[in-house]
Amino acid sequence: MVNTKKATIEKFQHSPSDTGSVEVQIALLTDKIKMLTNHFESNRKDFSSKRGLLDAVSTRRKLLSYLEKQSVARYKNTIERLGLRK
């Protein structure tokens, strides 16, 4: 998890010290959502983790809306690189 997190940050950061830009946050949340989705394939009744998944999806949706308002080009680039559909 740590290595994938580090790789995701390096892939989406703007500068070497950038770890909290909107694109990085969206990418990290997308990784978390994918991990939790895979978790639910074998643990269908894990309702407490499902709440965390819904929270992550909601946060990502809000960040995507914010990014779209700030810069449409960065928004389109981010959803294209992550393979999200909107």
PyMOL Python script that loads the backbone (N, CA, C, O; Angstrom):
from pymol import cmd

cmd.read_pdbstr("""\
ATOM      1  N   MET A   1       0.826  -1.190   0.000  1.00  0.00           N
ATOM      2  CA  MET A   1       0.000   0.000   0.000  1.00  0.00           C
ATOM      3  C   MET A   1       0.870   1.254   0.000  1.00  0.00           C
ATOM      4  O   MET A   1       0.577   2.209  -0.720  1.00  0.00           O
ATOM      5  N   VAL A   2       1.933   1.262   0.796  1.00  0.00           N
ATOM      6  CA  VAL A   2       2.787   2.440   0.881  1.00  0.00           C
ATOM      7  C   VAL A   2       3.477   2.699  -0.449  1.00  0.00           C
ATOM      8  O   VAL A   2       3.556   3.844  -0.894  1.00  0.00           O
ATOM      9  N   ASN A   3       3.981   1.641  -1.090  1.00  0.00           N
ATOM     10  CA  ASN A   3       4.660   1.808  -2.375  1.00  0.00           C
ATOM     11  C   ASN A   3       3.708   2.307  -3.448  1.00  0.00           C
ATOM     12  O   ASN A   3       4.079   3.149  -4.266  1.00  0.00           O
ATOM     13  N   THR A   4       2.482   1.796  -3.451  1.00  0.00           N
ATOM     14  CA  THR A   4       1.529   2.258  -4.448  1.00  0.00           C
ATOM     15  C   THR A   4       1.119   3.702  -4.168  1.00  0.00           C
ATOM     16  O   THR A   4       0.878   4.473  -5.097  1.00  0.00           O
ATOM     17  N   LYS A   5       1.041   4.063  -2.905  1.00  0.00           N
ATOM     18  CA  LYS A   5       0.698   5.434  -2.547  1.00  0.00           C
ATOM     19  C   LYS A   5       1.796   6.393  -2.998  1.00  0.00           C
ATOM     20  O   LYS A   5       1.518   7.461  -3.543  1.00  0.00           O
ATOM     21  N   LYS A   6       3.025   6.002  -2.768  1.00  0.00           N
ATOM     22  CA  LYS A   6       4.160   6.830  -3.178  1.00  0.00           C
ATOM     23  C   LYS A   6       4.211   6.967  -4.699  1.00  0.00           C
ATOM     24  O   LYS A   6       4.468   8.051  -5.222  1.00  0.00           O
ATOM     25  N   ALA A   7       3.966   5.868  -5.401  1.00  0.00           N
ATOM     26  CA  ALA A   7       3.972   5.899  -6.864  1.00  0.00           C
ATOM     27  C   ALA A   7       2.849   6.775  -7.399  1.00  0.00           C
ATOM     28  O   ALA A   7       3.032   7.496  -8.380  1.00  0.00           O
ATOM     29  N   THR A   8       1.691   6.714  -6.760  1.00  0.00           N
ATOM     30  CA  THR A   8       0.559   7.539  -7.185  1.00  0.00           C
ATOM     31  C   THR A   8       0.865   9.013  -6.981  1.00  0.00           C
ATOM     32  O   THR A   8       0.569   9.837  -7.846  1.00  0.00           O
ATOM     33  N   ILE A   9       1.452   9.345  -5.853  1.00  0.00           N
ATOM     34  CA  ILE A   9       1.813  10.742  -5.580  1.00  0.00           C
ATOM     35  C   ILE A   9       2.806  11.234  -6.618  1.00  0.00           C
ATOM     36  O   ILE A   9       2.648  12.331  -7.154  1.00  0.00           O
ATOM     37  N   GLU A  10       3.837  10.430  -6.912  1.00  0.00           N
ATOM     38  CA  GLU A  10       4.844  10.832  -7.893  1.00  0.00           C
ATOM     39  C   GLU A  10       4.239  10.986  -9.290  1.00  0.00           C
ATOM     40  O   GLU A  10       4.692  11.825 -10.069  1.00  0.00           O
ATOM     41  N   LYS A  11       3.239  10.199  -9.608  1.00  0.00           N
ATOM     42  CA  LYS A  11       2.624  10.247 -10.926  1.00  0.00           C
ATOM     43  C   LYS A  11       1.781  11.512 -11.124  1.00  0.00           C
ATOM     44  O   LYS A  11       1.719  12.046 -12.232  1.00  0.00           O
ATOM     45  N   PHE A  12       1.139  11.989 -10.069  1.00  0.00           N
ATOM     46  CA  PHE A  12       0.201  13.101 -10.202  1.00  0.00           C
ATOM     47  C   PHE A  12       0.693  14.424  -9.623  1.00  0.00           C
ATOM     48  O   PHE A  12      -0.005  15.432  -9.741  1.00  0.00           O
ATOM     49  N   GLN A  13       1.858  14.453  -9.009  1.00  0.00           N
ATOM     50  CA  GLN A  13       2.323  15.710  -8.405  1.00  0.00           C
ATOM     51  C   GLN A  13       2.813  16.687  -9.459  1.00  0.00           C
ATOM     52  O   GLN A  13       3.256  16.295 -10.538  1.00  0.00           O
ATOM     53  N   HIS A  14       2.721  17.993  -9.118  1.00  0.00           N
ATOM     54  CA  HIS A  14       3.165  19.053 -10.018  1.00  0.00           C
ATOM     55  C   HIS A  14       4.646  19.354  -9.847  1.00  0.00           C
ATOM     56  O   HIS A  14       5.343  19.668 -10.813  1.00  0.00           O
ATOM     57  N   SER A  15       5.122  19.255  -8.604  1.00  0.00           N
ATOM     58  CA  SER A  15       6.529  19.503  -8.305  1.00  0.00           C
ATOM     59  C   SER A  15       6.988  18.432  -7.321  1.00  0.00           C
ATOM     60  O   SER A  15       6.157  17.721  -6.757  1.00  0.00           O
ATOM     61  N   PRO A  16       8.294  18.306  -7.107  1.00  0.00           N
ATOM     62  CA  PRO A  16       8.783  17.245  -6.199  1.00  0.00           C
ATOM     63  C   PRO A  16       8.266  17.339  -4.765  1.00  0.00           C
ATOM     64  O   PRO A  16       8.211  16.328  -4.065  1.00  0.00           O
ATOM     65  N   SER A  17       7.888  18.533  -4.319  1.00  0.00           N
ATOM     66  CA  SER A  17       7.398  18.667  -2.945  1.00  0.00           C
ATOM     67  C   SER A  17       5.875  18.673  -2.863  1.00  0.00           C
ATOM     68  O   SER A  17       5.324  18.869  -1.780  1.00  0.00           O
ATOM     69  N   ASP A  18       5.184  18.465  -3.979  1.00  0.00           N
ATOM     70  CA  ASP A  18       3.725  18.498  -4.019  1.00  0.00           C
ATOM     71  C   ASP A  18       3.161  17.153  -3.572  1.00  0.00           C
ATOM     72  O   ASP A  18       3.346  16.138  -4.244  1.00  0.00           O
ATOM     73  N   THR A  19       2.476  17.154  -2.437  1.00  0.00           N
ATOM     74  CA  THR A  19       1.834  15.929  -1.969  1.00  0.00           C
ATOM     75  C   THR A  19       0.361  16.141  -1.664  1.00  0.00           C
ATOM     76  O   THR A  19      -0.317  15.193  -1.268  1.00  0.00           O
ATOM     77  N   GLY A  20      -0.154  17.347  -1.834  1.00  0.00           N
ATOM     78  CA  GLY A  20      -1.532  17.603  -1.446  1.00  0.00           C
ATOM     79  C   GLY A  20      -2.358  18.351  -2.457  1.00  0.00           C
ATOM     80  O   GLY A  20      -3.409  18.887  -2.106  1.00  0.00           O
ATOM     81  N   SER A  21      -1.924  18.408  -3.703  1.00  0.00           N
ATOM     82  CA  SER A  21      -2.732  19.097  -4.706  1.00  0.00           C
ATOM     83  C   SER A  21      -4.022  18.310  -4.937  1.00  0.00           C
ATOM     84  O   SER A  21      -4.133  17.151  -4.539  1.00  0.00           O
ATOM     85  N   VAL A  22      -4.963  18.935  -5.566  1.00  0.00           N
ATOM     86  CA  VAL A  22      -6.262  18.309  -5.784  1.00  0.00           C
ATOM     87  C   VAL A  22      -6.121  17.030  -6.607  1.00  0.00           C
ATOM     88  O   VAL A  22      -6.771  16.025  -6.319  1.00  0.00           O
ATOM     89  N   GLU A  23      -5.273  17.073  -7.627  1.00  0.00           N
ATOM     90  CA  GLU A  23      -5.089  15.893  -8.468  1.00  0.00           C
ATOM     91  C   GLU A  23      -4.536  14.713  -7.669  1.00  0.00           C
ATOM     92  O   GLU A  23      -4.965  13.575  -7.856  1.00  0.00           O
ATOM     93  N   VAL A  24      -3.588  14.988  -6.784  1.00  0.00           N
ATOM     94  CA  VAL A  24      -2.999  13.932  -5.951  1.00  0.00           C
ATOM     95  C   VAL A  24      -4.055  13.360  -5.015  1.00  0.00           C
ATOM     96  O   VAL A  24      -4.151  12.143  -4.852  1.00  0.00           O
ATOM     97  N   GLN A  25      -4.846  14.233  -4.402  1.00  0.00           N
ATOM     98  CA  GLN A  25      -5.887  13.761  -3.494  1.00  0.00           C
ATOM     99  C   GLN A  25      -6.914  12.894  -4.217  1.00  0.00           C
ATOM    100  O   GLN A  25      -7.338  11.862  -3.696  1.00  0.00           O
ATOM    101  N   ILE A  26      -7.310  13.311  -5.405  1.00  0.00           N
ATOM    102  CA  ILE A  26      -8.279  12.534  -6.181  1.00  0.00           C
ATOM    103  C   ILE A  26      -7.689  11.175  -6.556  1.00  0.00           C
ATOM    104  O   ILE A  26      -8.378  10.158  -6.481  1.00  0.00           O
ATOM    105  N   ALA A  27      -6.429  11.156  -6.955  1.00  0.00           N
ATOM    106  CA  ALA A  27      -5.781   9.898  -7.335  1.00  0.00           C
ATOM    107  C   ALA A  27      -5.676   8.952  -6.136  1.00  0.00           C
ATOM    108  O   ALA A  27      -5.914   7.752  -6.275  1.00  0.00           O
ATOM    109  N   LEU A  28      -5.326   9.475  -4.972  1.00  0.00           N
ATOM    110  CA  LEU A  28      -5.220   8.630  -3.781  1.00  0.00           C
ATOM    111  C   LEU A  28      -6.589   8.085  -3.375  1.00  0.00           C
ATOM    112  O   LEU A  28      -6.711   6.924  -2.986  1.00  0.00           O
ATOM    113  N   LEU A  29      -7.617   8.929  -3.469  1.00  0.00           N
ATOM    114  CA  LEU A  29      -8.958   8.447  -3.148  1.00  0.00           C
ATOM    115  C   LEU A  29      -9.415   7.381  -4.143  1.00  0.00           C
ATOM    116  O   LEU A  29     -10.092   6.426  -3.762  1.00  0.00           O
ATOM    117  N   THR A  30      -9.051   7.536  -5.402  1.00  0.00           N
ATOM    118  CA  THR A  30      -9.406   6.542  -6.405  1.00  0.00           C
ATOM    119  C   THR A  30      -8.750   5.197  -6.091  1.00  0.00           C
ATOM    120  O   THR A  30      -9.381   4.148  -6.227  1.00  0.00           O
ATOM    121  N   ASP A  31      -7.489   5.229  -5.671  1.00  0.00           N
ATOM    122  CA  ASP A  31      -6.810   3.987  -5.270  1.00  0.00           C
ATOM    123  C   ASP A  31      -7.507   3.341  -4.073  1.00  0.00           C
ATOM    124  O   ASP A  31      -7.677   2.122  -4.026  1.00  0.00           O
ATOM    125  N   LYS A  32      -7.907   4.167  -3.110  1.00  0.00           N
ATOM    126  CA  LYS A  32      -8.590   3.663  -1.914  1.00  0.00           C
ATOM    127  C   LYS A  32      -9.934   3.052  -2.292  1.00  0.00           C
ATOM    128  O   LYS A  32     -10.311   2.004  -1.768  1.00  0.00           O
ATOM    129  N   ILE A  33     -10.658   3.702  -3.201  1.00  0.00           N
ATOM    130  CA  ILE A  33     -11.959   3.191  -3.640  1.00  0.00           C
ATOM    131  C   ILE A  33     -11.790   1.849  -4.346  1.00  0.00           C
ATOM    132  O   ILE A  33     -12.573   0.927  -4.120  1.00  0.00           O
ATOM    133  N   LYS A  34     -10.777   1.734  -5.196  1.00  0.00           N
ATOM    134  CA  LYS A  34     -10.520   0.461  -5.885  1.00  0.00           C
ATOM    135  C   LYS A  34     -10.173  -0.642  -4.891  1.00  0.00           C
ATOM    136  O   LYS A  34     -10.630  -1.776  -5.030  1.00  0.00           O
ATOM    137  N   MET A  35      -9.353  -0.302  -3.874  1.00  0.00           N
ATOM    138  CA  MET A  35      -8.969  -1.291  -2.874  1.00  0.00           C
ATOM    139  C   MET A  35     -10.196  -1.763  -2.093  1.00  0.00           C
ATOM    140  O   MET A  35     -10.368  -2.962  -1.873  1.00  0.00           O
ATOM    141  N   LEU A  36     -11.043  -0.830  -1.675  1.00  0.00           N
ATOM    142  CA  LEU A  36     -12.230  -1.205  -0.910  1.00  0.00           C
ATOM    143  C   LEU A  36     -13.218  -1.988  -1.768  1.00  0.00           C
ATOM    144  O   LEU A  36     -13.878  -2.898  -1.268  1.00  0.00           O
ATOM    145  N   THR A  37     -13.328  -1.654  -3.035  1.00  0.00           N
ATOM    146  CA  THR A  37     -14.224  -2.391  -3.923  1.00  0.00           C
ATOM    147  C   THR A  37     -13.772  -3.845  -4.043  1.00  0.00           C
ATOM    148  O   THR A  37     -14.597  -4.759  -4.021  1.00  0.00           O
ATOM    149  N   ASN A  38     -12.470  -4.056  -4.170  1.00  0.00           N
ATOM    150  CA  ASN A  38     -11.945  -5.428  -4.206  1.00  0.00           C
ATOM    151  C   ASN A  38     -12.180  -6.138  -2.880  1.00  0.00           C
ATOM    152  O   ASN A  38     -12.444  -7.341  -2.867  1.00  0.00           O
ATOM    153  N   HIS A  39     -12.090  -5.420  -1.770  1.00  0.00           N
ATOM    154  CA  HIS A  39     -12.316  -5.982  -0.441  1.00  0.00           C
ATOM    155  C   HIS A  39     -13.750  -6.495  -0.309  1.00  0.00           C
ATOM    156  O   HIS A  39     -13.989  -7.528   0.316  1.00  0.00           O
ATOM    157  N   PHE A  40     -14.690  -5.778  -0.893  1.00  0.00           N
ATOM    158  CA  PHE A  40     -16.095  -6.157  -0.764  1.00  0.00           C
ATOM    159  C   PHE A  40     -16.477  -7.355  -1.612  1.00  0.00           C
ATOM    160  O   PHE A  40     -17.544  -7.933  -1.405  1.00  0.00           O
ATOM    161  N   GLU A  41     -15.638  -7.744  -2.558  1.00  0.00           N
ATOM    162  CA  GLU A  41     -15.929  -8.938  -3.332  1.00  0.00           C
ATOM    163  C   GLU A  41     -15.894 -10.184  -2.449  1.00  0.00           C
ATOM    164  O   GLU A  41     -16.648 -11.129  -2.682  1.00  0.00           O
ATOM    165  N   SER A  42     -15.031 -10.193  -1.445  1.00  0.00           N
ATOM    166  CA  SER A  42     -14.942 -11.348  -0.554  1.00  0.00           C
ATOM    167  C   SER A  42     -15.552 -11.089   0.822  1.00  0.00           C
ATOM    168  O   SER A  42     -15.747 -12.028   1.593  1.00  0.00           O
ATOM    169  N   ASN A  43     -15.855  -9.838   1.140  1.00  0.00           N
ATOM    170  CA  ASN A  43     -16.419  -9.497   2.446  1.00  0.00           C
ATOM    171  C   ASN A  43     -17.682  -8.650   2.255  1.00  0.00           C
ATOM    172  O   ASN A  43     -17.691  -7.446   2.509  1.00  0.00           O
ATOM    173  N   ARG A  44     -18.725  -9.305   1.811  1.00  0.00           N
ATOM    174  CA  ARG A  44     -19.952  -8.586   1.449  1.00  0.00           C
ATOM    175  C   ARG A  44     -20.645  -7.926   2.628  1.00  0.00           C
ATOM    176  O   ARG A  44     -21.331  -6.919   2.449  1.00  0.00           O
ATOM    177  N   LYS A  45     -20.484  -8.462   3.820  1.00  0.00           N
ATOM    178  CA  LYS A  45     -21.222  -7.948   4.970  1.00  0.00           C
ATOM    179  C   LYS A  45     -20.415  -6.985   5.834  1.00  0.00           C
ATOM    180  O   LYS A  45     -20.794  -6.722   6.976  1.00  0.00           O
ATOM    181  N   ASP A  46     -19.336  -6.467   5.323  1.00  0.00           N
ATOM    182  CA  ASP A  46     -18.499  -5.529   6.070  1.00  0.00           C
ATOM    183  C   ASP A  46     -19.091  -4.118   5.933  1.00  0.00           C
ATOM    184  O   ASP A  46     -18.640  -3.310   5.122  1.00  0.00           O
ATOM    185  N   PHE A  47     -20.107  -3.854   6.747  1.00  0.00           N
ATOM    186  CA  PHE A  47     -20.857  -2.611   6.610  1.00  0.00           C
ATOM    187  C   PHE A  47     -20.106  -1.397   7.130  1.00  0.00           C
ATOM    188  O   PHE A  47     -20.332  -0.287   6.646  1.00  0.00           O
ATOM    189  N   SER A  48     -19.226  -1.575   8.095  1.00  0.00           N
ATOM    190  CA  SER A  48     -18.470  -0.431   8.612  1.00  0.00           C
ATOM    191  C   SER A  48     -17.464   0.072   7.571  1.00  0.00           C
ATOM    192  O   SER A  48     -17.221   1.275   7.474  1.00  0.00           O
ATOM    193  N   SER A  49     -16.890  -0.831   6.807  1.00  0.00           N
ATOM    194  CA  SER A  49     -15.990  -0.404   5.734  1.00  0.00           C
ATOM    195  C   SER A  49     -16.764   0.202   4.573  1.00  0.00           C
ATOM    196  O   SER A  49     -16.242   1.047   3.846  1.00  0.00           O
ATOM    197  N   LYS A  50     -18.003  -0.227   4.399  1.00  0.00           N
ATOM    198  CA  LYS A  50     -18.831   0.328   3.333  1.00  0.00           C
ATOM    199  C   LYS A  50     -19.084   1.815   3.583  1.00  0.00           C
ATOM    200  O   LYS A  50     -19.164   2.601   2.639  1.00  0.00           O
ATOM    201  N   ARG A  51     -19.209   2.197   4.844  1.00  0.00           N
ATOM    202  CA  ARG A  51     -19.382   3.605   5.178  1.00  0.00           C
ATOM    203  C   ARG A  51     -18.136   4.393   4.771  1.00  0.00           C
ATOM    204  O   ARG A  51     -18.249   5.509   4.265  1.00  0.00           O
ATOM    205  N   GLY A  52     -16.958   3.825   4.987  1.00  0.00           N
ATOM    206  CA  GLY A  52     -15.717   4.466   4.564  1.00  0.00           C
ATOM    207  C   GLY A  52     -15.638   4.607   3.054  1.00  0.00           C
ATOM    208  O   GLY A  52     -15.140   5.611   2.543  1.00  0.00           O
ATOM    209  N   LEU A  53     -16.134   3.593   2.334  1.00  0.00           N
ATOM    210  CA  LEU A  53     -16.164   3.654   0.872  1.00  0.00           C
ATOM    211  C   LEU A  53     -17.073   4.784   0.406  1.00  0.00           C
ATOM    212  O   LEU A  53     -16.697   5.557  -0.475  1.00  0.00           O
ATOM    213  N   LEU A  54     -18.253   4.887   0.981  1.00  0.00           N
ATOM    214  CA  LEU A  54     -19.181   5.946   0.594  1.00  0.00           C
ATOM    215  C   LEU A  54     -18.615   7.323   0.909  1.00  0.00           C
ATOM    216  O   LEU A  54     -18.822   8.273   0.154  1.00  0.00           O
ATOM    217  N   ASP A  55     -17.910   7.429   2.011  1.00  0.00           N
ATOM    218  CA  ASP A  55     -17.273   8.694   2.376  1.00  0.00           C
ATOM    219  C   ASP A  55     -16.178   9.063   1.365  1.00  0.00           C
ATOM    220  O   ASP A  55     -16.059  10.223   0.969  1.00  0.00           O
ATOM    221  N   ALA A  56     -15.386   8.077   0.954  1.00  0.00           N
ATOM    222  CA  ALA A  56     -14.321   8.332  -0.027  1.00  0.00           C
ATOM    223  C   ALA A  56     -14.900   8.733  -1.378  1.00  0.00           C
ATOM    224  O   ALA A  56     -14.366   9.625  -2.036  1.00  0.00           O
ATOM    225  N   VAL A  57     -15.978   8.091  -1.797  1.00  0.00           N
ATOM    226  CA  VAL A  57     -16.620   8.430  -3.067  1.00  0.00           C
ATOM    227  C   VAL A  57     -17.170   9.847  -3.009  1.00  0.00           C
ATOM    228  O   VAL A  57     -17.031  10.609  -3.965  1.00  0.00           O
ATOM    229  N   SER A  58     -17.789  10.200  -1.898  1.00  0.00           N
ATOM    230  CA  SER A  58     -18.345  11.544  -1.736  1.00  0.00           C
ATOM    231  C   SER A  58     -17.255  12.604  -1.756  1.00  0.00           C
ATOM    232  O   SER A  58     -17.405  13.639  -2.405  1.00  0.00           O
ATOM    233  N   THR A  59     -16.170  12.354  -1.057  1.00  0.00           N
ATOM    234  CA  THR A  59     -15.060  13.306  -1.024  1.00  0.00           C
ATOM    235  C   THR A  59     -14.445  13.472  -2.410  1.00  0.00           C
ATOM    236  O   THR A  59     -14.131  14.587  -2.825  1.00  0.00           O
ATOM    237  N   ARG A  60     -14.274  12.368  -3.120  1.00  0.00           N
ATOM    238  CA  ARG A  60     -13.711  12.447  -4.470  1.00  0.00           C
ATOM    239  C   ARG A  60     -14.632  13.236  -5.399  1.00  0.00           C
ATOM    240  O   ARG A  60     -14.160  14.021  -6.221  1.00  0.00           O
ATOM    241  N   ARG A  61     -15.936  13.030  -5.271  1.00  0.00           N
ATOM    242  CA  ARG A  61     -16.889  13.758  -6.101  1.00  0.00           C
ATOM    243  C   ARG A  61     -16.802  15.263  -5.830  1.00  0.00           C
ATOM    244  O   ARG A  61     -16.848  16.066  -6.762  1.00  0.00           O
ATOM    245  N   LYS A  62     -16.678  15.641  -4.566  1.00  0.00           N
ATOM    246  CA  LYS A  62     -16.555  17.060  -4.211  1.00  0.00           C
ATOM    247  C   LYS A  62     -15.258  17.657  -4.752  1.00  0.00           C
ATOM    248  O   LYS A  62     -15.250  18.779  -5.258  1.00  0.00           O
ATOM    249  N   LEU A  63     -14.168  16.908  -4.644  1.00  0.00           N
ATOM    250  CA  LEU A  63     -12.890  17.406  -5.167  1.00  0.00           C
ATOM    251  C   LEU A  63     -12.920  17.531  -6.686  1.00  0.00           C
ATOM    252  O   LEU A  63     -12.350  18.470  -7.241  1.00  0.00           O
ATOM    253  N   LEU A  64     -13.578  16.595  -7.362  1.00  0.00           N
ATOM    254  CA  LEU A  64     -13.699  16.691  -8.817  1.00  0.00           C
ATOM    255  C   LEU A  64     -14.540  17.908  -9.216  1.00  0.00           C
ATOM    256  O   LEU A  64     -14.225  18.587 -10.193  1.00  0.00           O
ATOM    257  N   SER A  65     -15.594  18.178  -8.471  1.00  0.00           N
ATOM    258  CA  SER A  65     -16.406  19.362  -8.757  1.00  0.00           C
ATOM    259  C   SER A  65     -15.598  20.632  -8.556  1.00  0.00           C
ATOM    260  O   SER A  65     -15.688  21.565  -9.353  1.00  0.00           O
ATOM    261  N   TYR A  66     -14.808  20.666  -7.486  1.00  0.00           N
ATOM    262  CA  TYR A  66     -13.958  21.826  -7.218  1.00  0.00           C
ATOM    263  C   TYR A  66     -12.941  22.023  -8.343  1.00  0.00           C
ATOM    264  O   TYR A  66     -12.746  23.141  -8.821  1.00  0.00           O
ATOM    265  N   LEU A  67     -12.301  20.941  -8.757  1.00  0.00           N
ATOM    266  CA  LEU A  67     -11.299  21.024  -9.816  1.00  0.00           C
ATOM    267  C   LEU A  67     -11.924  21.476 -11.130  1.00  0.00           C
ATOM    268  O   LEU A  67     -11.312  22.238 -11.879  1.00  0.00           O
ATOM    269  N   GLU A  68     -13.138  21.010 -11.416  1.00  0.00           N
ATOM    270  CA  GLU A  68     -13.810  21.410 -12.649  1.00  0.00           C
ATOM    271  C   GLU A  68     -14.111  22.911 -12.647  1.00  0.00           C
ATOM    272  O   GLU A  68     -14.025  23.567 -13.685  1.00  0.00           O
ATOM    273  N   LYS A  69     -14.461  23.446 -11.486  1.00  0.00           N
ATOM    274  CA  LYS A  69     -14.725  24.881 -11.380  1.00  0.00           C
ATOM    275  C   LYS A  69     -13.448  25.705 -11.518  1.00  0.00           C
ATOM    276  O   LYS A  69     -13.467  26.801 -12.077  1.00  0.00           O
ATOM    277  N   GLN A  70     -12.338  25.171 -11.006  1.00  0.00           N
ATOM    278  CA  GLN A  70     -11.077  25.902 -11.022  1.00  0.00           C
ATOM    279  C   GLN A  70     -10.409  25.865 -12.398  1.00  0.00           C
ATOM    280  O   GLN A  70      -9.976  26.898 -12.910  1.00  0.00           O
ATOM    281  N   SER A  71     -10.328  24.682 -12.988  1.00  0.00           N
ATOM    282  CA  SER A  71      -9.632  24.532 -14.259  1.00  0.00           C
ATOM    283  C   SER A  71     -10.188  23.324 -15.009  1.00  0.00           C
ATOM    284  O   SER A  71      -9.973  22.179 -14.611  1.00  0.00           O
ATOM    285  N   VAL A  72     -10.893  23.591 -16.077  1.00  0.00           N
ATOM    286  CA  VAL A  72     -11.513  22.509 -16.850  1.00  0.00           C
ATOM    287  C   VAL A  72     -10.445  21.628 -17.490  1.00  0.00           C
ATOM    288  O   VAL A  72     -10.625  20.415 -17.594  1.00  0.00           O
ATOM    289  N   ALA A  73      -9.342  22.223 -17.917  1.00  0.00           N
ATOM    290  CA  ALA A  73      -8.280  21.441 -18.560  1.00  0.00           C
ATOM    291  C   ALA A  73      -7.660  20.446 -17.578  1.00  0.00           C
ATOM    292  O   ALA A  73      -7.465  19.280 -17.918  1.00  0.00           O
ATOM    293  N   ARG A  74      -7.353  20.899 -16.371  1.00  0.00           N
ATOM    294  CA  ARG A  74      -6.793  19.998 -15.348  1.00  0.00           C
ATOM    295  C   ARG A  74      -7.805  18.914 -14.980  1.00  0.00           C
ATOM    296  O   ARG A  74      -7.435  17.761 -14.758  1.00  0.00           O
ATOM    297  N   TYR A  75      -9.073  19.286 -14.917  1.00  0.00           N
ATOM    298  CA  TYR A  75     -10.136  18.328 -14.604  1.00  0.00           C
ATOM    299  C   TYR A  75     -10.195  17.227 -15.665  1.00  0.00           C
ATOM    300  O   TYR A  75     -10.200  16.042 -15.334  1.00  0.00           O
ATOM    301  N   LYS A  76     -10.239  17.618 -16.936  1.00  0.00           N
ATOM    302  CA  LYS A  76     -10.320  16.636 -18.023  1.00  0.00           C
ATOM    303  C   LYS A  76      -9.085  15.753 -18.055  1.00  0.00           C
ATOM    304  O   LYS A  76      -9.186  14.549 -18.291  1.00  0.00           O
ATOM    305  N   ASN A  77      -7.912  16.346 -17.820  1.00  0.00           N
ATOM    306  CA  ASN A  77      -6.670  15.583 -17.790  1.00  0.00           C
ATOM    307  C   ASN A  77      -6.695  14.553 -16.659  1.00  0.00           C
ATOM    308  O   ASN A  77      -6.277  13.411 -16.848  1.00  0.00           O
ATOM    309  N   THR A  78      -7.183  14.955 -15.495  1.00  0.00           N
ATOM    310  CA  THR A  78      -7.205  14.058 -14.340  1.00  0.00           C
ATOM    311  C   THR A  78      -8.148  12.891 -14.555  1.00  0.00           C
ATOM    312  O   THR A  78      -7.776  11.745 -14.302  1.00  0.00           O
ATOM    313  N   ILE A  79      -9.366  13.158 -15.018  1.00  0.00           N
ATOM    314  CA  ILE A  79     -10.301  12.040 -15.197  1.00  0.00           C
ATOM    315  C   ILE A  79      -9.865  11.126 -16.337  1.00  0.00           C
ATOM    316  O   ILE A  79     -10.157   9.930 -16.324  1.00  0.00           O
ATOM    317  N   GLU A  80      -9.168  11.685 -17.321  1.00  0.00           N
ATOM    318  CA  GLU A  80      -8.648  10.851 -18.411  1.00  0.00           C
ATOM    319  C   GLU A  80      -7.528   9.949 -17.909  1.00  0.00           C
ATOM    320  O   GLU A  80      -7.491   8.764 -18.238  1.00  0.00           O
ATOM    321  N   ARG A  81      -6.614  10.503 -17.115  1.00  0.00           N
ATOM    322  CA  ARG A  81      -5.495   9.713 -16.599  1.00  0.00           C
ATOM    323  C   ARG A  81      -5.948   8.642 -15.615  1.00  0.00           C
ATOM    324  O   ARG A  81      -5.335   7.578 -15.531  1.00  0.00           O
ATOM    325  N   LEU A  82      -7.021   8.915 -14.870  1.00  0.00           N
ATOM    326  CA  LEU A  82      -7.516   7.940 -13.900  1.00  0.00           C
ATOM    327  C   LEU A  82      -8.514   6.957 -14.498  1.00  0.00           C
ATOM    328  O   LEU A  82      -8.842   5.942 -13.883  1.00  0.00           O
ATOM    329  N   GLY A  83      -8.990   7.261 -15.685  1.00  0.00           N
ATOM    330  CA  GLY A  83      -9.965   6.372 -16.312  1.00  0.00           C
ATOM    331  C   GLY A  83     -11.345   6.505 -15.714  1.00  0.00           C
ATOM    332  O   GLY A  83     -12.126   5.554 -15.744  1.00  0.00           O
ATOM    333  N   LEU A  84     -11.665   7.677 -15.166  1.00  0.00           N
ATOM    334  CA  LEU A  84     -13.001   7.911 -14.607  1.00  0.00           C
ATOM    335  C   LEU A  84     -13.901   8.423 -15.704  1.00  0.00           C
ATOM    336  O   LEU A  84     -13.441   9.050 -16.658  1.00  0.00           O
ATOM    337  N   ARG A  85     -15.161   8.161 -15.570  1.00  0.00           N
ATOM    338  CA  ARG A  85     -16.114   8.693 -16.543  1.00  0.00           C
ATOM    339  C   ARG A  85     -16.981   9.722 -15.847  1.00  0.00           C
ATOM    340  O   ARG A  85     -17.296   9.592 -14.664  1.00  0.00           O
ATOM    341  N   LYS A  86     -17.355  10.726 -16.579  1.00  0.00           N
ATOM    342  CA  LYS A  86     -18.174  11.786 -15.995  1.00  0.00           C
ATOM    343  C   LYS A  86     -19.204  12.208 -16.994  1.00  0.00           C
ATOM    344  O   LYS A  86     -20.009  13.096 -16.714  1.00  0.00           O
TER     345      LYS A  86
END
""", "prot")
cmd.dss("prot")
cmd.show_as("cartoon", "prot")
cmd.util.cbc("prot")
cmd.orient("prot")
